[in-house]
Amino acid sequence: MGSAASCVFHRFLNDLVAASPAIAVSVDYRLAPEHMLPAAYEDSLAALKWVLSAADPWLAAHGDIARRVFLAGDSAGGNICHHLAMHPDVRGIGLKGIVLIQPWFWGKEPVEKRAMDAQGRKKHLWEFVCPDAVDGVDDFRMNPMAPGAPGLERLACEKVMVCVAEGDHLKWRGKAYAEAVARKCPEAVVELFESEGVGHAFHLLDPEREETRCLIGRIAAFVSAKYLLRSKL
């Protein structure tokens, strides 16, 4: 439902870039129902390849595209970032890390009883954007931990940060994903961060909130840090 031109996304990116030594490239991918999946994945992959091609001279001059590229996204964008990091075309490009903010993952079986009342809502939304999903919400694009999904050990990055919100039904999937990555990728740095007392997309809806500033600070530190420890779970 979002757009790179949205004022809430633009504000968050401005604040994040101001807090960290990074350049942000915002991706405006095609949306459903006019463009069903995998259009969003394809557009995001094309944008990443464009960045890495150094076609833009300013970006090439000011960004470290050879060694310090991170992918970050919230909600559906978090889902997309995971799948980009799993894509075979991304392997070998030197992707440094991914930051998944309240990522939109789901599945047929609840991972936590308190999330059960959201099962139907997530199922219907997924069927709307991806009607050809053979396994419904256990399609590997929606549930990266589903039976038959590509192994998480294929993640083409050194660092993974998963940010969840205490009042968000998606947090249980985010936590389960972070734990699964830590198990499957023992050499990777995996960080899980939970914002307390807030819900889904709080950082967009209330940019002045203390929890938003804290989230931005933690992401900036993750992007900047040279980790010695392998896991912070």
KOLKOLBA-685783 format. One record per residue (C-alpha): residue number from 1; residue in one letter; x, y, z. Coordinates in Angstrom, 2 decimals. Each point is the difference from the previous one (the first is absolute). Layout:
<sites>
<site pos="NUM" code="a" x="X" y="Y" z="Z"/>
...
</sites>
This chain:
<sites>
<site pos="1" code="m" x="0.00" y="0.00" z="0.00"/>
<site pos="2" code="g" x="2.99" y="2.30" z="0.35"/>
<site pos="3" code="s" x="2.08" y="2.16" z="-2.30"/>
<site pos="4" code="a" x="3.52" y="1.43" z="-0.02"/>
<site pos="5" code="a" x="-1.69" y="3.39" z="-0.34"/>
<site pos="6" code="s" x="-1.95" y="-0.45" z="3.24"/>
<site pos="7" code="c" x="0.87" y="2.67" z="2.55"/>
<site pos="8" code="v" x="0.12" y="-2.52" z="2.87"/>
<site pos="9" code="f" x="2.53" y="-2.23" z="-1.75"/>
<site pos="10" code="h" x="2.04" y="2.97" z="-1.18"/>
<site pos="11" code="r" x="0.11" y="1.45" z="3.52"/>
<site pos="12" code="f" x="1.12" y="-3.31" z="1.51"/>
<site pos="13" code="l" x="2.75" y="-0.43" z="-2.60"/>
<site pos="14" code="n" x="1.22" y="3.57" z="0.55"/>
<site pos="15" code="d" x="0.19" y="-0.58" z="3.75"/>
<site pos="16" code="l" x="1.76" y="-3.34" z="-0.46"/>
<site pos="17" code="v" x="2.59" y="1.37" z="-2.41"/>
<site pos="18" code="a" x="0.65" y="2.97" z="2.28"/>
<site pos="19" code="a" x="0.76" y="-2.42" z="2.83"/>
<site pos="20" code="s" x="2.30" y="-2.33" z="-1.92"/>
<site pos="21" code="p" x="2.86" y="0.13" z="-2.49"/>
<site pos="22" code="a" x="-2.20" y="-1.20" z="-2.84"/>
<site pos="23" code="i" x="-1.68" y="0.99" z="-3.25"/>
<site pos="24" code="a" x="-3.58" y="-1.20" z="-0.47"/>
<site pos="25" code="v" x="-1.40" y="-1.02" z="-3.36"/>
<site pos="26" code="s" x="-3.80" y="-0.24" z="0.26"/>
<site pos="27" code="v" x="-1.68" y="-2.55" z="-2.30"/>
<site pos="28" code="d" x="-3.43" y="0.65" z="-1.51"/>
<site pos="29" code="y" x="-1.10" y="-3.49" z="-1.06"/>
<site pos="30" code="r" x="-3.25" y="-0.89" z="-1.78"/>
<site pos="31" code="l" x="-2.99" y="-0.75" z="2.24"/>
<site pos="32" code="a" x="-2.89" y="-2.47" z="0.00"/>
<site pos="33" code="p" x="-2.70" y="-0.50" z="-1.21"/>
<site pos="34" code="e" x="1.12" y="1.55" z="-3.28"/>
<site pos="35" code="h" x="3.34" y="-1.81" z="0.28"/>
<site pos="36" code="m" x="-0.06" y="-3.26" z="1.95"/>
<site pos="37" code="l" x="3.09" y="-1.61" z="1.46"/>
<site pos="38" code="p" x="2.73" y="-0.58" z="-1.03"/>
<site pos="39" code="a" x="-0.05" y="3.55" z="-1.47"/>
<site pos="40" code="a" x="1.13" y="1.59" z="3.29"/>
<site pos="41" code="y" x="2.90" y="-2.45" z="0.32"/>
<site pos="42" code="e" x="1.05" y="0.52" z="-3.62"/>
<site pos="43" code="d" x="-0.06" y="3.79" z="0.26"/>
<site pos="44" code="s" x="1.99" y="-0.03" z="3.24"/>
<site pos="45" code="l" x="2.61" y="-2.33" z="-1.50"/>
<site pos="46" code="a" x="0.30" y="2.29" z="-3.03"/>
<site pos="47" code="a" x="0.52" y="2.99" z="2.30"/>
<site pos="48" code="l" x="2.72" y="-1.84" z="1.95"/>
<site pos="49" code="k" x="1.78" y="-0.96" z="-3.21"/>
<site pos="50" code="w" x="-0.16" y="3.63" z="-1.14"/>
<site pos="51" code="v" x="1.62" y="1.17" z="3.24"/>
<site pos="52" code="l" x="2.74" y="-2.59" z="-0.28"/>
<site pos="53" code="s" x="0.67" y="0.86" z="-3.65"/>
<site pos="54" code="a" x="1.32" y="3.44" z="1.05"/>
<site pos="55" code="a" x="-2.09" y="1.51" z="-2.80"/>
<site pos="56" code="d" x="-0.65" y="3.07" z="2.15"/>
<site pos="57" code="p" x="3.30" y="1.91" z="0.36"/>
<site pos="58" code="w" x="-1.01" y="1.79" z="3.24"/>
<site pos="59" code="l" x="-1.01" y="-3.25" z="1.66"/>
<site pos="60" code="a" x="3.17" y="-1.70" z="-1.20"/>
<site pos="61" code="a" x="2.16" y="2.85" z="1.33"/>
<site pos="62" code="h" x="-1.60" y="0.26" z="3.45"/>
<site pos="63" code="g" x="-1.14" y="-3.55" z="0.77"/>
<site pos="64" code="d" x="2.13" y="-3.06" z="0.67"/>
<site pos="65" code="i" x="-1.90" y="-2.24" z="-2.41"/>
<site pos="66" code="a" x="2.77" y="-2.57" z="-0.13"/>
<site pos="67" code="r" x="0.07" y="-0.85" z="3.72"/>
<site pos="68" code="r" x="-2.70" y="1.76" z="2.04"/>
<site pos="69" code="v" x="-3.42" y="-0.58" z="-1.56"/>
<site pos="70" code="f" x="-2.93" y="-0.64" z="2.34"/>
<site pos="71" code="l" x="-3.59" y="-0.80" z="-0.88"/>
<site pos="72" code="a" x="-2.68" y="1.31" z="2.34"/>
<site pos="73" code="g" x="-3.78" y="0.06" z="-0.06"/>
<site pos="74" code="d" x="-3.04" y="-0.04" z="2.22"/>
<site pos="75" code="s" x="-3.07" y="-2.25" z="-0.15"/>
<site pos="76" code="a" x="-0.28" y="-1.14" z="-3.65"/>
<site pos="77" code="g" x="3.40" y="1.61" z="-0.57"/>
<site pos="78" code="g" x="1.51" y="-2.26" z="2.66"/>
<site pos="79" code="n" x="-1.40" y="-3.01" z="-1.83"/>
<site pos="80" code="i" x="1.48" y="1.28" z="-3.27"/>
<site pos="81" code="c" x="3.43" y="0.57" z="1.56"/>
<site pos="82" code="h" x="0.12" y="-3.60" z="1.20"/>
<site pos="83" code="h" x="-0.79" y="-1.32" z="-3.47"/>
<site pos="84" code="l" x="2.55" y="2.28" z="-1.66"/>
<site pos="85" code="a" x="2.68" y="-1.31" z="2.36"/>
<site pos="86" code="m" x="-1.04" y="-3.55" z="-0.98"/>
<site pos="87" code="h" x="0.03" y="0.65" z="-3.75"/>
<site pos="88" code="p" x="2.76" y="-1.80" z="-1.94"/>
<site pos="89" code="d" x="0.86" y="3.20" z="-1.90"/>
<site pos="90" code="v" x="0.92" y="1.69" z="3.30"/>
<site pos="91" code="r" x="2.51" y="-2.60" z="1.09"/>
<site pos="92" code="g" x="3.56" y="1.17" z="-0.51"/>
<site pos="93" code="i" x="-0.77" y="3.73" z="-0.17"/>
<site pos="94" code="g" x="1.28" y="0.73" z="3.51"/>
<site pos="95" code="l" x="-3.31" y="0.76" z="1.67"/>
<site pos="96" code="k" x="0.90" y="1.00" z="3.55"/>
<site pos="97" code="g" x="-3.30" y="-0.40" z="1.80"/>
<site pos="98" code="i" x="-3.77" y="0.26" z="0.15"/>
<site pos="99" code="v" x="-2.28" y="1.86" z="2.41"/>
<site pos="100" code="l" x="-3.54" y="-1.37" z="0.22"/>
<site pos="101" code="i" x="-2.36" y="2.37" z="1.84"/>
<site pos="102" code="q" x="-3.20" y="-1.76" z="1.09"/>
<site pos="103" code="p" x="0.30" y="-2.34" z="-3.01"/>
<site pos="104" code="w" x="-3.19" y="-1.37" z="-1.53"/>
<site pos="105" code="f" x="0.36" y="-3.77" z="0.41"/>
<site pos="106" code="w" x="-2.82" y="-2.39" z="0.78"/>
<site pos="107" code="g" x="-0.95" y="-3.70" z="-0.14"/>
<site pos="108" code="k" x="-2.80" y="-2.51" z="0.42"/>
<site pos="109" code="e" x="0.99" y="-0.99" z="3.52"/>
<site pos="110" code="p" x="0.15" y="2.73" z="2.66"/>
<site pos="111" code="v" x="3.36" y="0.29" z="1.71"/>
<site pos="112" code="e" x="-1.60" y="1.59" z="3.07"/>
<site pos="113" code="k" x="-3.54" y="-0.37" z="1.39"/>
<site pos="114" code="r" x="-0.50" y="3.75" z="0.42"/>
<site pos="115" code="a" x="0.46" y="0.46" z="-3.73"/>
<site pos="116" code="m" x="-2.77" y="-2.43" z="-0.99"/>
<site pos="117" code="d" x="-2.72" y="2.66" z="-0.35"/>
<site pos="118" code="a" x="1.95" y="1.59" z="-2.85"/>
<site pos="119" code="q" x="0.28" y="-3.22" z="-2.04"/>
<site pos="120" code="g" x="-3.01" y="0.69" z="-2.22"/>
<site pos="121" code="r" x="0.87" y="3.64" z="-0.70"/>
<site pos="122" code="k" x="3.53" y="-0.80" z="-1.11"/>
<site pos="123" code="k" x="-1.20" y="-2.93" z="-2.12"/>
<site pos="124" code="h" x="-2.50" y="2.08" z="-1.97"/>
<site pos="125" code="l" x="2.46" y="2.82" z="-0.65"/>
<site pos="126" code="w" x="2.62" y="-2.45" z="-1.29"/>
<site pos="127" code="e" x="-2.54" y="-1.64" z="-2.33"/>
<site pos="128" code="f" x="-0.83" y="3.47" z="-1.34"/>
<site pos="129" code="v" x="3.58" y="0.86" z="-1.02"/>
<site pos="130" code="c" x="1.04" y="-3.53" z="-0.97"/>
<site pos="131" code="p" x="-3.07" y="-2.00" z="-1.17"/>
<site pos="132" code="d" x="2.13" y="-2.66" z="-1.71"/>
<site pos="133" code="a" x="1.74" y="-1.09" z="3.23"/>
<site pos="134" code="v" x="-0.16" y="-3.81" z="-0.04"/>
<site pos="135" code="d" x="0.36" y="-0.45" z="3.77"/>
<site pos="136" code="g" x="-1.92" y="3.12" z="1.06"/>
<site pos="137" code="v" x="1.75" y="1.78" z="2.87"/>
<site pos="138" code="d" x="2.58" y="-2.80" z="0.11"/>
<site pos="139" code="d" x="1.23" y="1.11" z="-3.40"/>
<site pos="140" code="f" x="3.75" y="0.54" z="0.48"/>
<site pos="141" code="r" x="-0.41" y="3.66" z="-0.90"/>
<site pos="142" code="m" x="-2.27" y="0.54" z="3.00"/>
<site pos="143" code="n" x="1.52" y="-2.61" z="2.33"/>
<site pos="144" code="p" x="3.78" y="-0.31" z="-0.45"/>
<site pos="145" code="m" x="0.03" y="-2.77" z="2.62"/>
<site pos="146" code="a" x="-2.71" y="-2.13" z="-1.64"/>
<site pos="147" code="p" x="0.75" y="-3.62" z="-0.95"/>
<site pos="148" code="g" x="1.61" y="0.08" z="-3.42"/>
<site pos="149" code="a" x="1.06" y="3.66" z="0.20"/>
<site pos="150" code="p" x="3.58" y="0.76" z="-1.12"/>
<site pos="151" code="g" x="2.44" y="-0.49" z="2.87"/>
<site pos="152" code="l" x="0.85" y="3.10" z="2.02"/>
<site pos="153" code="e" x="3.67" y="-0.92" z="-0.22"/>
<site pos="154" code="r" x="-0.18" y="1.46" z="-3.53"/>
<site pos="155" code="l" x="-0.28" y="3.55" z="1.36"/>
<site pos="156" code="a" x="2.65" y="1.99" z="-1.84"/>
<site pos="157" code="c" x="1.02" y="2.35" z="2.81"/>
<site pos="158" code="e" x="2.14" y="0.14" z="3.13"/>
<site pos="159" code="k" x="-2.40" y="1.84" z="2.32"/>
<site pos="160" code="v" x="-3.74" y="-0.25" z="0.66"/>
<site pos="161" code="m" x="-2.04" y="2.33" z="2.18"/>
<site pos="162" code="v" x="-3.68" y="-0.70" z="0.74"/>
<site pos="163" code="c" x="-2.02" y="2.77" z="1.67"/>
<site pos="164" code="v" x="-3.40" y="-0.85" z="1.49"/>
<site pos="165" code="a" x="-2.63" y="1.94" z="1.95"/>
<site pos="166" code="e" x="-1.57" y="-1.26" z="3.22"/>
<site pos="167" code="g" x="-3.58" y="0.69" z="-1.12"/>
<site pos="168" code="d" x="0.38" y="-1.42" z="-3.49"/>
<site pos="169" code="h" x="-1.44" y="-3.46" z="-0.82"/>
<site pos="170" code="l" x="2.86" y="-0.42" z="-2.48"/>
<site pos="171" code="k" x="2.61" y="0.11" z="2.75"/>
<site pos="172" code="w" x="-0.20" y="-3.73" z="0.69"/>
<site pos="173" code="r" x="0.86" y="-0.81" z="-3.60"/>
<site pos="174" code="g" x="2.82" y="2.54" z="0.09"/>
<site pos="175" code="k" x="1.44" y="-1.53" z="3.15"/>
<site pos="176" code="a" x="-0.30" y="-3.53" z="-1.39"/>
<site pos="177" code="y" x="1.77" y="1.14" z="-3.18"/>
<site pos="178" code="a" x="2.89" y="1.56" z="1.92"/>
<site pos="179" code="e" x="0.42" y="-3.15" z="2.08"/>
<site pos="180" code="a" x="-0.09" y="-2.19" z="-3.11"/>
<site pos="181" code="v" x="2.64" y="2.12" z="-1.76"/>
<site pos="182" code="a" x="2.25" y="-0.18" z="3.07"/>
<site pos="183" code="r" x="-0.26" y="-3.81" z="-0.09"/>
<site pos="184" code="k" x="0.46" y="-0.39" z="-3.74"/>
<site pos="185" code="c" x="2.71" y="2.65" z="-0.41"/>
<site pos="186" code="p" x="2.33" y="-0.38" z="3.00"/>
<site pos="187" code="e" x="2.64" y="2.24" z="-1.59"/>
<site pos="188" code="a" x="-2.40" y="2.91" z="-0.45"/>
<site pos="189" code="v" x="-0.63" y="2.84" z="2.43"/>
<site pos="190" code="v" x="-3.69" y="-0.13" z="0.95"/>
<site pos="191" code="e" x="-1.60" y="2.74" z="2.08"/>
<site pos="192" code="l" x="-3.60" y="0.06" z="1.24"/>
<site pos="193" code="f" x="-1.41" y="3.26" z="1.33"/>
<site pos="194" code="e" x="-3.49" y="0.48" z="1.45"/>
<site pos="195" code="s" x="-1.66" y="3.40" z="0.45"/>
<site pos="196" code="e" x="-2.22" y="-0.02" z="3.08"/>
<site pos="197" code="g" x="-3.54" y="1.35" z="0.30"/>
<site pos="198" code="v" x="-0.50" y="0.67" z="-3.74"/>
<site pos="199" code="g" x="-1.64" y="-1.67" z="-2.99"/>
<site pos="200" code="h" x="0.59" y="-0.62" z="-3.67"/>
<site pos="201" code="a" x="1.52" y="2.93" z="-1.96"/>
<site pos="202" code="f" x="0.15" y="2.21" z="3.11"/>
<site pos="203" code="h" x="3.24" y="1.56" z="-1.27"/>
<site pos="204" code="l" x="-1.82" y="1.35" z="-3.07"/>
<site pos="205" code="l" x="-3.12" y="1.17" z="1.81"/>
<site pos="206" code="d" x="1.81" y="1.81" z="2.82"/>
<site pos="207" code="p" x="3.49" y="1.12" z="-1.04"/>
<site pos="208" code="e" x="0.49" y="2.12" z="3.13"/>
<site pos="209" code="r" x="-0.67" y="-2.86" z="2.39"/>
<site pos="210" code="e" x="2.86" y="-1.07" z="2.24"/>
<site pos="211" code="e" x="-0.32" y="-3.61" z="-1.17"/>
<site pos="212" code="t" x="0.43" y="1.18" z="-3.60"/>
<site pos="213" code="r" x="3.18" y="1.85" z="0.89"/>
<site pos="214" code="c" x="1.26" y="-3.09" z="1.83"/>
<site pos="215" code="l" x="-0.77" y="-2.22" z="-2.99"/>
<site pos="216" code="i" x="1.87" y="2.33" z="-2.34"/>
<site pos="217" code="g" x="2.95" y="0.07" z="2.37"/>
<site pos="218" code="r" x="0.18" y="-3.79" z="0.20"/>
<site pos="219" code="i" x="-0.18" y="-0.38" z="-3.78"/>
<site pos="220" code="a" x="2.68" y="2.66" z="-0.48"/>
<site pos="221" code="a" x="2.25" y="-1.77" z="2.51"/>
<site pos="222" code="f" x="-0.56" y="-3.33" z="-1.76"/>
<site pos="223" code="v" x="0.93" y="1.45" z="-3.38"/>
<site pos="224" code="s" x="3.07" y="1.74" z="1.42"/>
<site pos="225" code="a" x="1.35" y="-2.69" z="2.31"/>
<site pos="226" code="k" x="2.86" y="-2.40" z="-0.57"/>
<site pos="227" code="y" x="-1.22" y="-2.96" z="2.05"/>
<site pos="228" code="l" x="2.24" y="-2.36" z="1.91"/>
<site pos="229" code="l" x="-2.79" y="-2.11" z="1.46"/>
<site pos="230" code="r" x="-1.89" y="-2.30" z="-2.35"/>
<site pos="231" code="s" x="-3.47" y="0.19" z="1.51"/>
<site pos="232" code="k" x="-1.94" y="2.42" z="2.19"/>
<site pos="233" code="l" x="-3.14" y="-2.10" z="0.29"/>
</sites>
